[in-house]
Amino acid sequence: MASLVGQPASAPAQQPQQGQPLRLLPATLADLETCTRLELEAMLATSQLARVLHPDGITDAVVAEQTAAKAKKFGIPEVEYIKGVLPPQAGDNDGDNGGDNGAVMVGYLRMYTWATDEAARIQPPYGSAVDDDKTISHGAEKESASAPRPDSDATNAAPASSDDATGLQKIKIQERAVHDGLRERHVSGKKAVYVSALMVRPEYHGKGGYGRQLLTHALDRARDLGLLVFLIAQPTALGFYQRMGLRVLETAVVDFGESSGLGEHRPSLMCFDAGSGSR
């Protein structure tokens, strides 16, 4: 597992244990900052793109910005935040890790459920990553659309120079445009469950099937409602999602250029057919 970049969130008081079941609970508004720090830890540990977009690592400015973006989505009927927590061990009374009474938040899931024709019709707008009335300036995003975008929180703290700002803006706009295109072609207008975030603390990766437990919650929800599940996966996560029964519908290619240090980026739009009975 790659090492963390930047300032880590509060370290869990208990050590990872193999196979310990998570308690899956609705996240509260007060949990969103922990979700943000956990997400940044996970992304910086596994994604070169995240490391380029956050050259200063986890800063208070980035955390505040992304937490505020999550809060805008919180409470919308179609959006659900689920946290996965481990119960505290004996003698553990540290409650600063997103759990209750010393429980540790290991990961979280954010998903949209569009279960009716009307909900599917008014999904968040796609193809708007480069709209004239939307700007990204010094990492602060301003959108005119009233509906929240399903997989993006505001991202970049102020970069070191205007040249850096321009480069980071272009990378983020390119990434969002590619993601918007994938959703427009495969998800738009469909009744479905859309998993927009599935994050597990890096120190728990591969330790106890915690990502599987969180994703199973979404798959079971889709199965109960007779819906498809969609998500966009990064190349490093393809194997995990395929083992969970999802299949690739399309892999997009965006070339960030050699000067960015990223080269080609290949996100995949994946689908799980709950009606097929596969897992």
N, C-alpha and C positions, 0 to 999 in steps of 0.2 A: 504494500500500500504506500502510495506516495506520501511524503511528509507534508504537513500543513504549511501554508504560506500565510504570513501575517500573524495577527494576534488571535489566538484561539479563544472561543467562548469558555465560560467556566468549565473546568474539567469535571466530568462525572465523579462523584465520590466513590462509587462502587465500580469494580472491575467487570468487564464483559464476561458473561457466563454462557456456555454452550447450551442452546436449546431452551432457554428460559422464556416462557410465553409472555408476550406483551399484553398489557391492558390497553385496549383501544378505546379512547374517550374523545368526546367532542372537545376541540381546543377552544379556549376562551380568548377574548380580546387581549387579556393580559399575557397570554402565551405567545403572542405574535413576535415579540422581540426575540424570544428564545428560538422560535421557528426560523427567524431570519439568520441568527448567528449559526444555528445548526446547518442551515442550507448553505451559507457561505463556506463554512468549514468543509462540507461535503464536496462542493463544487471546486474549491481551491485545491483540494487533495486529489481530485481525479480529472480535472479539465484544464488543459492548456489555454483554451479560450477564456475561461474564467480568470486565469492568472494574468492574461494579457489585459482583460477588461478591468481588473482590480490590481494594478501594479503596486499599490500601497497595502494590499491585504485587507484585513477586516478592520475598518475604521468606524468610529462612532458616527461619522457623517453618513457612511454607506448604510450602516445598520438602521439609523433613524429614517433614512429615505425609503429603504425597502420595507421597513415595518409600516410606515405610513401608507405605502402602496397596498400592502396586504390588508390594512384596516379598511381601505375603501371597498374591498371585495367582501369583507366580513359582514355577515348578516343578510347578504343577498340570497333569496330562497334557493337558487340553483347551485350555490357554492357551499361546499362543506370542507371544513378543516378537521382532520382527525389526527390526534397525537398518540404515539405509541410509547407507553411508559413502563418501566420496570419498578416493581415494588422496592422500597428501601430495605437494605440489609440491616441486621442487628447492629445497633450503635451508630447508624447513619442518620443524622438529623439535618443534613444540608438540603435545604429546599430551594436552592437558587438555580436549578437546572431544568426548570419547566415542568416539574412534577408537583405532586401534592404531598406534604408531610415527608419530604425527603425522597420521593420517587424521582427517577431520572427519565427525562424525555430522550428516548433513543432515536426517534425519527418522527416524521409527520407526513401526512398525505393531504393534498388539496385536489378536490375533484368537482367537476360540474356535472349535474344530472339534468339532462333535457329529456324529460319523460313524456311530454305532450307535444302535439303538433305545433302549438303556439310557442312553447319554450324553444323548440328546435328552430322555428322561423326567426326568432329574435335573438339568436346566438350573437355573441360579441362580433363586431365587424372585422372582417379579414381584409387583407390587401391594403391596409391603411398605414403601413409602416413609414411611408414617405409622403404622407399628406401634407399639403402646404400649411395647414393650420395646426400642425403638430411639430413641436421643436424639441430638440435635445440639446441642452446647453449646460456645460459644466456638470454633466451627469444628472441634471434634474429634468424629468420628463413631464411635458404638459400635453394632455390629450383633450380634444374637443368632444370625442364620443362619450356619451353618457354611460354606455355599457362597458364594464371592465374587460380588458384583454385577458384571455384565459390562461396565459402562461408567462406573463412578464410582470416583474416588479421593476420599479425604477432602479438603476444600477450603479452608475459611476460617480464616485466622488470627484471633486475638481482635480483634473490632471495637472502635471507640472508645468505645461506650456500650452499655448494655443495650438501649436502643431500637434502635440499629443492629443489634445481635445478633438481636433479634426479627425485624426486617425481612429481614435476610439469610437467617435460618433459614427463614422462610416462602417466600422466593423459591426457595431450593434444594429445599425439600420439594415445592413446586409443580412445579418442573422435573422432579424425579425421578419424581413420580407420573405425569406425562404420558408420560415415556419408558417407565416400567413398563407403562402401559396400552397403548402402541403394541406393545411386545414381547409382552405377554400375548395380544393379539388376532392377531398375525401370525407370531410366532416360536416361542412356547412349544410344546414337544413335538415340534418338527420337527427332523429331521436337517439340519444346515446349517453353514455357516461364518458366524460373526457377527463383523464388524469393529467393535471397540469403541473403537479409537483409530487415527487416521491423521494424523500431525502432521509438518509440514515447517517448518524455521526460516523466519521471515518474509523474511529477506534472500535466500532461495532460491525464493520463490514466483514462479512464472512464468518461471523461469530455464532449466530444463533438463528439464522433465517428471518431476521427482523424485516428486511425489505419484502420478503415473501408474505409475511403476516400482514403488513400494511396493504400490499397490492391485492391480496386475497379479499380484503374488505370491499374494495372497489369491484372486483370480479363477481363477488357474491351479490352485491347490490344490483349489478347489471343482470345477473341471472334471475334474480327475483322479479325484476321489471321487464325481462325479455328484451334487453337493450344490448347493442354493441358497445365495446369499450375501445376508445382510441387514446393514443398518446404519441408523443414524439420522443424518440430515444436517441441518445448519443451513441457513437460507435462502441464505447467501452461498456455500455449496458445492454447491447443487443443480445448477447448470450443469455443473460439473466431473464429478459423478457420472453425470449423464445422458449426457454425451459418452462416458463409459466403459461405457455400455450398461445402467446401472441405471434402473429405473423406480419412480415413486412409487406406493406402495400406499395410503398414508394420510398426510395432513398434519393434525396436531393443532394446536389453538389454545389457548394459555394467556394470560390477561390478568393481568399483574403489577400493573396499576394505574398511573395517571399519576404518583402520588407516588414510585414507584420509579425513574422516569426511563426505564423500559423499554417500557411499554405492552404490546402483544401480542407473543408469541413463537410462532413457527410451525415446530417441528421436523417433519421428514418421515421416515417409515419407508420405506426403499427396498429393492428386491430386484433381484438379478441371477440369471437362470436360466442356469446353466452348460450345460444340455442344449440350449438354443436355438441355441448357436453364435454368438450375437451378442456384440459387445464394445463 
